[in-house]
Amino acid sequence: MLRVPLCLSAVPRSRFLGKAMRSLDEFAREKLGVLERAKLRRTPSVTTRAGIWAERDGRRLLSFSCNDYLNFSQHPEVIAAAVEAAGLYGVGAGASRLVTGNHPLYAELERRLARLKGTEAACVFGSGYLANTGIIPALVGPDDLIVVDELSHACIHAGAKLSGAVVKLYRHADTADAEALLTAHRSGKQRALIATDGVFSMDGDLAPLTALSELAQRFDAWLLSDDAHGIGVVGGGRGSSFVNGAAEVPLQMGTLSKAVGAYGGYLCASRAVIDLMQTRARTFIYSTGLPPPVVAAATAALGLIERDPDYAAEPLRKARAFTRALNLAEAQSAIVPVIVGDTEAALAASELLRDENFLVVAIRPPTVPEGTARLRFAFTAQHPDAEIDRLADVVRRRVLRR
Ligand SMILES: *Cc1c(COP(=O)(O)O)cnc(C)c1O
């Protein structure tokens, strides 16, 4: 035997570090130091969830920081569907959907999504983030214009950037500003897209979709609404385009990872648009299909939403009980922000609530604009009314101090 086993782990790693590797580590450490000093360093805490409870650092806390609005991620029917699918089809899809990853469960999920949203067709992506970074560049390019609400989710901004189109941000929910941008920049561009969250993820308010769809008509622009926090929660569970009658939104995207309780992103649109996505959206083509259990779980959860729209109305009802108790602007979705301003103050407020056994994570820049660090409360169907009263009381006394 000539081969001698090398025990690399016994040798200090630094002895092998070349110059480039040292500079890489130095870069990472320096960057972390800057973030640390600004209280902006983030690390994931190990969290075990059981319904509305979260266990962290050995403590059991009532969580208001989870997007599982209908608590479907742990619903017995949803779990059973996932278990059955794993038994039938295995855990992974094995390839991208255009190769061999398009297992039989996808068709049913896409049929149900299209039915819920009232569109001809639907297409499921690996996640909401992958959906937007695939959809937008498949529709517009360097000769085109995108007009985006400034507070839209990071993946809309990423998709817009990837497309190479001219990107103009309008002031949050300000259709007059969007109109001014379209007036100034639409001519000379081939295609135009207006993109917005339907329910804003860190503010909980609704986009002015009816007014935006009128603008879209006038300027021949395509309206894309990201309904990650709308599906399953507002508009009878059908989402934000269905809140005040039905707004005409030709591109309705969203996620299966929040109220639907599973994972994945989707686009509901016309047959032609969906066919185009399946052949041109790079995140659809070059990423592995979703695991069969995840697709089965999402399908089961959509069935529950369709069957019981009253249950889907619960998170909003709970959020409104909270805003009423605190005299805040009435909640329009399951999300209620309490803006603290300073990053350190937001972290301290989160700590105060933890003393009272509530888990409410502080949201800091760059997730929200500088100077608007906040507590973000997410209400779910299962939160007991009495606990919401107690939470409101604690927030009034210890955070708002009134
Ligand atoms: C969470 C979220 C996404 C991303 O969805 P994932 O499926 O988690 O990748 C996209 N858009 C908005 C508005 C979101 O809140």
The ligand as a MOL file (V3000), in Angstrom:
LIG
                    3D

  0  0  0     0  0            999 V3000
M  V30 BEGIN CTAB
M  V30 COUNTS 15 15 0 0 0
M  V30 BEGIN ATOM
M  V30 1 C -41.6070 36.4700 0.6830 0
M  V30 2 C -41.7830 37.2780 -0.5220 0
M  V30 3 C -41.2790 36.8560 -1.7480 0
M  V30 4 C -40.3690 35.6600 -1.8680 0
M  V30 5 O -41.0830 34.4830 -1.8620 0
M  V30 6 P -40.3080 33.1240 -1.5120 0
M  V30 7 O -41.2160 32.0720 -2.0120 0
M  V30 8 O -40.1130 33.1170 -0.0490 0
M  V30 9 O -39.0190 33.1790 -2.2750 0
M  V30 10 C -41.5660 37.5900 -2.8660 0
M  V30 11 N -42.3000 38.7080 -2.7860 0
M  V30 12 C -42.7780 39.1760 -1.6290 0
M  V30 13 C -43.5930 40.4190 -1.6120 0
M  V30 14 C -42.5250 38.4720 -0.4530 0
M  V30 15 O -42.9700 38.9410 0.6970 0
M  V30 END ATOM
M  V30 BEGIN BOND
M  V30 1 1 1 2
M  V30 2 1 2 3
M  V30 3 2 2 14
M  V30 4 1 3 4
M  V30 5 2 3 10
M  V30 6 1 4 5
M  V30 7 1 5 6
M  V30 8 2 6 7
M  V30 9 1 6 8
M  V30 10 1 6 9
M  V30 11 1 10 11
M  V30 12 2 11 12
M  V30 13 1 12 13
M  V30 14 1 12 14
M  V30 15 1 14 15
M  V30 END BOND
M  V30 END CTAB
M  END
